[in-house]
Structures are given as C-alpha cells and as structure tokens.
Amino acid sequence: MRRPSWNPNTVPAHVATLYAKEKGLDNQFHHAAARALWEDGVNLGEMPVLKEIAGKVGLDWAELTERLGSEQHRE
C-alpha cells in the first residue's frame, strides 16, 4: 500500500461509485478504484484515471460523464 503524497479530490470517484451501484457494479468499481489509489498511486480526481477504471469494470463512460457533470449525487 502506498499513501499518496497529496490529498486527491475523491468526489468524482464517489459519484462514479454511486453510478456503478445503479448498474450492479459498485463492488467491482470500488475494488478497482481502491487498488488504483493504494497500489498504483493514481489520482482518482483525474478524469482519464476514472475513465480507465470505469472501462475495466464495464461502465458506460458517456453515461458516467453525464453524472459527473450533474449535481445528482453531489449531496
């Protein structure tokens, strides 16, 4: 486990997790995102990173992008 030297903005990753839950893929997304953060040291606040993780678990990036741009899950 590698602790990042910065504090990533994980709000987009949390929104993506809620979207993944709607699709029945929250467990897969959560584990892939955690692995990417803690093992690979990536910044989960970067859209290319989320896009790659979403693609690995089978999420539709176009739909997810709409969610990330809306206020639907921000609360």
C-alpha positions, 0 to 999 in steps of 0.5 A: 500500500502506498499513501499518496503524497497529496490529498486527491479530490475523491468526489468524482470517484464517489459519484462514479461509485454511486453510478456503478451501484445503479448498474450492479457494479459498485463492488467491482468499481470500488475494488478497482478504484481502491487498488488504483489509489493504494497500489498504483498511486493514481489520482482518482480526481483525474478524469482519464484515471476514472475513465480507465477504471470505469472501462475495466469494470464495464461502465458506460463512460458517456453515461458516467460523464453525464453524472459527473457533470450533474449535481445528482449525487453531489449531496 
